[in-house]
Amino acid sequence: MQKISQKHLKWIKSLHLKKNRDREQNFIIEGVKICDEVLESHAERIQQIVCLNDYVHKIPKTLSPLILNCGPNELARISTLKTPNSILIVLKKEKELDFNPSKKTILLDDIQDPGNLGTLVRTADWFGIYQFVCSKKTADLFNAKALQSTMGSFLRVKIWYVDLEEFIENHALNIGGALLDGGSIDLVDFNQMNALLLGNESRGISQALKTSVNHPIRIDGKGSAESLNVAIAGAIFMQHWSK
């Protein structure tokens, strides 16, 4: 264990920006529950542990060389939270991600809101869906808001950022897509699908990808709202898909 330095503070704070997370292949996680899960089950991915004195004794002794001890003001400088906890961990991104075409996959077409992305990942984890393939313009999962919204599910769900058109062309996918002019969700045979495509919050699925949808699906409503939030719609689709 060592005392945190100005160099450490500067480096960790730089990870608030996506370009630096991408370059360093590291990201920040916060929240006692998530950090405890990482300490217990994903210790091999830990790059650095920053914590207050009152948390040091909770960390396994084998990880002591990774600990940077700090005070509340220093933690506040590098935290992404308005009210920092007692611990912050810098975690390595996974280097090898093996896409499994036999598993259910959620495709995201330019989802912009990090909260929506995080909620979709958390919901997928609940329903046992562990693969996301996202367009390059989709929100960054390693954004603080997205990570907090996953409530730890990012540790179990794999996510790729790719050219989505190219990916679909190169894989044998039977895609269900959220479209307002699709067939009723109650009449769709979800067993025929191995992928679910969800579109951008404002424009939906792009014209370029609509032709890839084998099963257009709509959620029937009874009120006057124009549409559903994409995370809510995704949850409804996943619930039907997991039956």
C-alpha positions in Angstrom: 0.0 0.0 0.0 1.2 3.5 -0.8 0.0 7.0 -0.5 -1.7 8.4 -3.6 0.4 10.9 -5.6 -0.4 13.8 -7.8 0.6 11.7 -10.8 -1.9 9.0 -9.8 -4.6 11.6 -9.3 -4.0 13.1 -12.7 -4.0 9.7 -14.4 -7.1 8.4 -12.8 -9.0 11.6 -13.4 -8.0 11.4 -17.1 -10.1 8.2 -17.3 -13.2 10.3 -17.0 -12.8 10.9 -20.8 -13.6 8.2 -23.3 -10.5 8.8 -25.5 -8.3 8.2 -22.5 -10.2 5.0 -21.4 -9.8 3.7 -25.0 -6.1 4.5 -25.0 -5.3 3.1 -21.6 -7.8 0.2 -21.8 -8.8 1.0 -18.3 -12.0 2.4 -16.6 -13.2 3.5 -13.2 -15.8 1.7 -11.1 -17.4 3.1 -8.0 -20.0 1.9 -5.5 -19.2 -0.4 -2.5 -21.4 -3.2 -3.7 -19.8 -3.3 -7.2 -16.3 -2.8 -5.9 -16.8 -5.7 -3.4 -17.9 -8.0 -6.2 -14.8 -7.1 -8.2 -12.5 -7.6 -5.3 -14.1 -11.1 -4.7 -14.5 -12.4 -8.3 -12.5 -10.2 -10.7 -9.3 -9.4 -8.9 -7.1 -10.3 -11.9 -8.5 -7.3 -13.8 -7.8 -4.7 -11.1 -5.2 -2.1 -12.1 -5.5 0.1 -9.0 -7.5 0.4 -5.8 -8.0 3.9 -4.3 -9.6 3.9 -0.8 -9.9 5.7 2.5 -8.3 4.4 5.7 -11.6 2.9 6.9 -11.8 0.6 3.9 -8.2 -0.7 3.8 -8.9 -3.6 6.2 -11.7 -4.9 3.9 -9.4 -5.5 1.0 -7.6 -8.9 0.7 -4.0 -8.7 1.7 -2.9 -10.2 -1.6 -4.1 -7.0 -3.3 -2.2 -4.7 -0.9 0.4 -3.7 -3.6 -2.4 -2.3 -5.7 -3.8 0.0 -2.9 -3.4 3.8 -3.1 -4.5 5.3 0.3 -6.1 8.7 0.1 -8.1 11.2 2.0 -11.7 12.3 1.3 -10.7 15.4 -0.6 -8.4 13.5 -2.9 -11.1 10.9 -3.5 -13.6 13.6 -4.4 -11.1 15.0 -7.0 -11.1 11.7 -9.0 -14.6 10.4 -8.3 -17.3 10.5 -10.9 -20.0 10.6 -8.2 -21.5 13.7 -6.5 -21.1 11.9 -3.2 -18.0 9.6 -3.3 -18.0 6.3 -1.5 -14.9 5.0 0.4 -13.4 3.1 -2.6 -12.7 3.5 -6.3 -11.2 0.8 -8.5 -9.5 1.2 -11.9 -10.3 -1.9 -13.8 -8.8 -3.3 -17.0 -11.0 -3.8 -20.0 -11.3 -7.4 -21.2 -8.9 -8.0 -24.1 -10.4 -11.1 -25.6 -14.1 -11.2 -26.3 -15.3 -14.3 -28.2 -18.7 -13.8 -29.9 -20.8 -16.9 -29.7 -23.3 -17.1 -32.6 -25.3 -19.8 -30.8 -26.2 -17.4 -28.0 -28.9 -14.7 -27.9 -27.5 -11.4 -29.0 -28.9 -7.8 -28.6 -27.9 -5.4 -31.3 -27.9 -1.7 -30.6 -28.2 0.9 -33.3 -26.8 4.3 -32.0 -28.3 4.2 -28.5 -27.2 7.6 -27.2 -28.2 7.8 -23.5 -25.7 6.0 -21.2 -28.5 5.4 -18.7 -30.5 3.6 -21.3 -27.5 1.5 -22.3 -26.8 0.6 -18.7 -30.4 -0.3 -18.0 -30.5 -2.5 -21.1 -27.4 -4.4 -19.9 -28.8 -4.9 -16.4 -32.1 -6.1 -17.8 -30.4 -8.5 -20.2 -28.4 -9.9 -17.3 -31.7 -10.5 -15.5 -33.1 -12.5 -18.5 -29.9 -14.4 -19.1 -28.8 -12.6 -22.3 -25.1 -12.0 -22.2 -24.0 -10.5 -25.6 -24.4 -7.0 -26.9 -23.1 -5.9 -30.3 -23.3 -2.1 -30.7 -22.8 0.4 -33.5 -19.7 2.6 -33.0 -21.9 5.6 -32.2 -23.7 3.8 -29.4 -23.0 5.3 -25.9 -19.8 4.0 -24.2 -20.5 1.3 -21.6 -17.6 2.5 -19.6 -19.1 5.9 -19.1 -19.8 6.5 -15.4 -23.5 6.8 -15.8 -23.8 3.7 -17.9 -21.7 1.6 -15.5 -23.8 2.8 -12.5 -27.0 1.9 -14.4 -25.8 -1.7 -14.9 -25.6 -2.3 -11.2 -22.7 -4.6 -11.7 -24.1 -6.5 -14.7 -21.3 -5.2 -16.9 -19.1 -7.8 -15.2 -21.2 -10.6 -16.8 -22.4 -9.1 -20.1 -20.0 -8.9 -23.0 -20.2 -5.9 -25.3 -18.6 -5.2 -28.7 -18.5 -1.9 -30.7 -18.4 -2.6 -34.4 -19.6 -1.5 -37.8 -23.1 -2.9 -37.3 -24.0 -3.2 -40.9 -20.9 -5.1 -41.7 -21.3 -7.4 -38.6 -24.8 -8.4 -39.6 -23.7 -9.1 -43.1 -21.0 -11.4 -41.9 -23.1 -13.4 -39.4 -26.1 -15.7 -39.7 -28.5 -13.8 -37.6 -32.3 -14.1 -37.5 -33.2 -10.7 -36.3 -36.2 -9.4 -34.5 -36.5 -5.6 -34.7 -38.5 -3.0 -32.8 -40.6 -1.3 -35.4 -43.9 0.6 -35.0 -45.2 -1.0 -38.2 -44.2 -4.6 -37.2 -46.4 -7.5 -36.2 -47.9 -7.6 -32.7 -45.6 -8.8 -30.0 -48.2 -11.4 -28.9 -48.2 -13.0 -32.4 -44.4 -13.2 -33.0 -42.6 -16.6 -32.6 -39.6 -15.4 -30.6 -38.0 -18.9 -30.8 -37.1 -18.1 -34.4 -34.9 -15.2 -33.4 -31.3 -15.3 -32.3 -30.9 -11.5 -32.2 -32.9 -8.5 -31.2 -32.2 -5.1 -32.8 -33.1 -1.9 -30.9 -32.8 1.5 -32.5 -31.9 5.1 -31.6 -34.0 6.9 -29.0 -35.3 9.5 -31.5 -35.3 7.9 -35.0 -35.5 4.2 -34.2 -33.7 1.6 -36.4 -31.9 3.3 -39.2 -33.0 2.7 -42.8 -29.8 0.9 -43.6 -30.5 -1.7 -41.0 -34.3 -2.1 -41.4 -33.7 -4.4 -44.4 -31.9 -6.8 -42.0 -34.9 -7.3 -39.8 -36.5 -10.7 -40.3 -39.2 -10.2 -37.7 -40.5 -6.7 -37.3 -42.2 -6.4 -33.9 -44.3 -3.8 -32.3 -45.5 -3.4 -28.7 -49.3 -2.7 -28.7 -50.3 0.2 -26.5 -53.6 1.6 -25.3 -52.8 5.2 -24.5 -51.7 8.3 -26.3 -47.9 8.3 -25.9 -46.0 8.4 -29.2 -43.5 5.7 -28.2 -41.8 3.8 -25.4 -38.4 4.5 -23.9 -35.9 2.2 -25.6 -34.9 0.6 -22.3 -38.5 -0.1 -21.3 -39.3 -1.5 -24.8 -36.1 -3.6 -24.6 -37.2 -5.1 -21.3 -40.6 -6.0 -22.7 -39.0 -7.7 -25.7 -36.5 -9.6 -23.5 -39.3 -10.8 -21.2 -41.1 -12.4 -24.2 -37.9 -13.7 -25.7 -36.9 -15.5 -22.5 -40.1 -17.5 -22.1 
